[in-house]
């Protein structure tokens, strides 16, 4: 049900139940994801970037629909990184009118669940230090700010590396391996790291 | 697949390649192959994965993205041919001067932008005049200015390169393909001086009363509008002089062993004075501007507000030097001046450093210096001052520094001192880097220090066992080994403490993690205090043993001696950490705030992650999440109030203020601690008074009095 807001802004009052979520199902989903990300994120990606993620890890990408329209998406990957099996959240987008309704949280949660089931030991991503919405969202899910990356983004903004550690039965801190990232290489970033500004 | 092979045909269009090989034209083959592929389709190959495809494309970088439309000039030569960088800048001498000043201003803005972390190619070398410097030789003013800019760039790059700790800021020194080195740059100062001399005479000439003018030598004025002569001369002179003094600052600061620091300070003062004149020239230049003013005058890169001629940011995008595809914003002229002011102030702080021979003093200075968040150029200068030729200030070998810290020259004979010296050098370099990178590196070197500690301890034990007799010399040797061990452990805890503190400065902790961080900090500080006290006691012993000046200290007196201020300060930090940790734990227990039920993990995982590096370095045995849980479980408000941590801090602070009476930095530090204590004590009483779980009470923590020690703010909703 759409309502007109005071200044002529169209506001949508949607209940959570009206949003449906789908796992990446194939080529027909690709243009939807691309359109959303191109529209909302400032980082330009080639089609090969999208294909890299959704072909190799289709089970980790999810789309949110409302009335047949794609209103949000999350794109991730996972793999071995320095003796740790780790998930990585590359892109997360929810279009403006649908923010603040928990859609992003739901998308991310679904993806992280698959990562956990798949045996990931941790999940990581980068987010701008100014992206309060993202930081709050991931904070609520249990991510900590593991590192600050100086001027990570080309516009000079710092980033936090966020990490979620899954509980493990044989928890012995002194046996933990060195997870640390090598220093950030300007020319070969680990996938796409730009995140949506504001939720 | 169409095959059009032309084997064995000698084609005169192409160079001969040898006996058995010929050229074959595969263009038709490629064309059909291209037609086979739809947009966005990709060939899969064993050694051409999706990852490779994704990484191969750098969108919007013309070097890698063949699809990008090239707009603008394709080369510097083409730009020049089309009049993009005229010489002179105008046939009208007044306009020529105005335009030259605009170029100078825009170059200053470019330089500041580069310092702030952008590439040379997109900033300073977006200047066509700099790309082809020889062209400007007919224009003395522009030419000498460009030369000094280039010479200054080289000097700054050299400092940052030599410091070699700018990993995250690596764009700074990348200059492949850019004309950075030029013949004759060593003469830049004399060229600039000549120009300055001329303009000074022109200024004198225009200010002289008309009667005197006949006596003065006939000097051609700077430009044609005599009413504006003074203004333009002054505007030019302060800009030229700024560059001259800034160059001198750089040269002086690079003199070995800090010999040039005093002179550097004089040049810094001159720079600041000229900066102020440059700033004042704004009014004159803006009201006498010609040409189009930039859209938003506040964001303008020139004093006049006009667009500077002769710059093209896209020209270098096809060169080797990195030009990240996103276009960058050059800092505004005003922001550039602010940047230089800060840079000069930071450099001045470095130049006024007393070159404290004691390591403790050096560490304190660096930590204090970093609080003002100096930029890369200033930090690189500090590092090069501290560590030169493997010595402190290029003068004191580090085995000397360590033996001074321990209070006994004999310790130099210990086999670990050399290695420890290297660790100290590495530590000093790391402490000069930007906070984010610094924290990561500090976390890593904890391992090195901890391992070395263990080795020293092991060697001590072996020595102990071997020395079963009690010869005085051997006993002294053992005491030295122990002193070295204590010192090593103390440094290790200091690093751990700094690691934790930086987390606050970098905003790495969320409020529901403050408790565990303060708790861990409290434990580290206790160990740090313990080692510091042992070290001090040990060095008093040593001085007594060697019969030096402190002979007046009797055995009793040494036991009852007042605690040195450094120890008292540590006590304050311990009480603050403990108090805050307890208060936060009590809030969690009694008021149910700062709890965060995680759906994917628990507080234990977050604890493990935050303290992973500290645990890995094994600097604290038996410290675990379980211990933390037990400790916080018992925390309640009545206990916190009873122990009155913050009251103790207030009491000690009073005493410290007397001890530090002559030291403004230390006094400021103590005042901050005091403020934190006072406010937290009040908040604690309010909360305790309210009692129980009062839903209308809202408690938040803010860093209003100290960047790392929070203050509780209580509000009623």
Interface residues (C-beta under 8 A of the other chain):
Chain A: X44 X45 X46 X47 X48 X49 X51 X52 X55 X56 X109 X112 X116 X129 X139 X140 X141 X142 X144 X145 X146 X147 X148 X149 X150 X151 X154 X155 X156 X158 X160 X163 X164 X165 X166 X167 X171 X173 X174 X176 X178 X179 X180 X183 X184 X186 X187 X188
Chain B: X39 X40 X42 X50 X51 X53 X54 X55 X57 X58 X59 X60 X116 X117 X167 X168 X169 X170 X171 X322 X324 X325 X326 X328 X434 X435 X436 X437 X439 X440 X444 X506 X507 X508 X509 X510 X513 X596 X598 X599 X600 X601 X602 X604 X605 X606 X608 X609 X610 X611 X612 X615 X616 X618 X624
